[in-house]
């Protein structure tokens, strides 16, 4: 009802219903970005693309610059262009022999459908540093195996929750797997745990986890 009155007020002010709709959508988007965080950022992809274009120009002039290759590969990962990322990051793997880089190579292979090789590399990165990326490797393994091997996915997501106890995402995704398996009680428990974690977070961390808390609450209701 409040949205209708907002729309009516803006329509009355600007005298154009289509412009009023655009203004309402912009206002709702800004409110969501400020207080909820469900909508994606419109500026982040633009900034990422600009930085990637600059790195490409620099690599054209200095093609052996390992630092630029690694940064470009990580930007490609953010853009979910895993083939391009893998090509670059493998070129610098001997220079940056770290758990982070081994994990990122494994992640690219995982996302490209090479589950066994991706899993092997990611587990290798965890052997090098058990807390690499604060447990994110376990989360990505859980996501990858969820459609094909639920038991393995559950095991990895449980590991993620042990390492990153302040993340609602792992509990939510674990609940989704249990839900798909028809285990409603375990799903409900996992969604409830996500909400419990969210309530215990300090204010500065809540915004990053709010999306998973809202989705967990939605799953509890429906």
N, C-alpha and C positions, 0 to 999 in steps of 0.2 A: 504493500500500500504506500509506504514512504517513497519507494522508487517511482510510483505513478505520480505522486504529488510533485516530486522533484522534476520529472519529465514535463508535467503540465506547467510548472513554474518557468522552466527554461524555455518551453515552447512559447509561452506568453511573452517572455523577455525578448527572444530573438525573432519570433514571428515565422519560424520555419521548422516544421516537424522533423525533417531529415537532419538539419543542423542540430536540433535539440537532441535527437537520438545519439549523434556523434559525441556531443558534449557530455551526455549522461554516461556513455560508455567510457570516455576518457576519465571522468570523475571516478567511476567505479573501479577502473583499472588502477588509478593512482591510489585509491583507498586500499585496494587489495595488495599492491606492492608495498605500501607503508605498514599495514597492520596484519595482513594474513599471509601473503606470499605464495598463493596458488598459481598466479599468472606468471609466465616467463618474462624475463627482462627483455625489453626491446632494444636497449642500448648495448648490452653485452655482446650479442652476435656481431653488431656493427664494429665495435672496438676490436673484437677478436679478428675479424676479417681484415681490418686495416693493419693490425700488427702482423698478420700472416703475409699480407702483400708486401710489407716493408722487409720482412725476413727473406722472402723470395728474391727481392731485388738485391739484397745484400749477399745472398748465396750465389746469385748469378755472377757477382763480381768476385766473391771469395768462396768458391764451391767446397772448400775443405774445412770451413769453419764449423767445428764440432758443436760449439755452444749454440749457434744459430740453428743447426740441424735439430738438436734436441728440443729447443724451444718450439720450433715449427712442428715437430712431431707431436708434442704435447697439445698444441693448438688444434692439430688435426684430430687428436683423440677427443678433445672437447666438442669438435664439430661432428664427431662420430664417423669420420672418414678414416677407417682403420687401415685400409690397404696403403694409403699414402703415408700414414703415420708409421706403419711397420717398415716400409721401405727406407725411411729416413733414420728411424731409431736403431735399426740393425747396423747401419753404417757407422754408428758411434758407440756401439755396445762394448767394443774393446777399449775405448777411451774412458767411458763412464761405466765401469764394472761395479755397479751398486745394486742393492736390493730393489730400489725404486725402478731402475731401468729394466732389470730382469722382469719385474712385475709388469711393467708397461708393455714389454714385448709379448709376455704371456697373455695380457688382456687383449691385445690386438688379435692374436691368434684365436683366442676364445670367441671374440666378437665376429671373426671371419668364419666361424663354424668348425674350427680345428680344436674340438673340445679336449681331446686327450693331450695334445701337445701344449695347448694353453694351460691346462691344469698342471702339467708337469713343470712348466716354467714358473707358474705362480707359486706352487708349493716350494720350488727351489728358492724363490725370493723370500718366502717365509722362513726357510731354513737359514738364510743369511741374516734375516732380521724379523723376528716373530711379530713385531709390532709395526711393520712397514705400513705406512698410510693409515695407521690407527685401525687396523683390521679390515680395511676396505677390500683386500683380496678375497677374504672369505665371503663377503657380501656379493661380489661379482661372480664368484664360483657358484654360490647359491642361486643367483639369478639365471646363470647359464644352464645349470643342470635341472632347474625346476620343471621344464617341459618334458624332460626325457628320463630323469632318474630322481624321483621325489625323495627317496631315502638319503641319497648323497647330498641333495640340495638342503634338506633339513639339517643334516650334520654340519654343513658349512655355515649355515645361518646361525645355528646354535653357537658355533665357535666365534662368529662375529659378535654376537651379543655378549659373550664372556669378555672379549677384549674391549669392545666399545659399549659400555653399559649405559652411556648417556645418549645413545642414538635410538630414536623411535622407528627408523626405517627398517632395521633388521627385524624387529618384532612384527611390524606390519606385514612385511613380505613373508615371514614365517607363517603368519596367520592366513595369508592368501593361499599358501601351499596346502596347509591343513584343510582349508575350506574346499579347495579343489579335490582333495582326497576324501571329502565327506566327513571328516573328523570335526564336527561342529564345536565340540567342547574345547579341544585344543586350539581351534581357531579363535574362539571367544576369549580364551585365556591369553593368547598372544596379542590380540587387539587390546585387551584390557591392560596388559603390561605396557604396551606402547603409550597408552593414555596415562598410566601411572608414572612412567619415566618423564613424560612431558610435564606433568604437574610438579615434579620435583626439580625441573631445570631452572637455573637462574634466568632472569628476564632476557639477558643479552643472547642466550642460546635458543630461546623459544622460537624466535622467528624462523630460524633455519629448519627446525623440526616441526613447525606448525602444520605443514602440509600432511605429514604422515599421521599426526594426531587427528586431524579432521577426517582423513580417509579411514582411520581406524574407528572413529566414532560412527561414521557413516555405515561401515561394515557391521558394527555391533547392532545398529538399528535395523538395517535391511538385510 
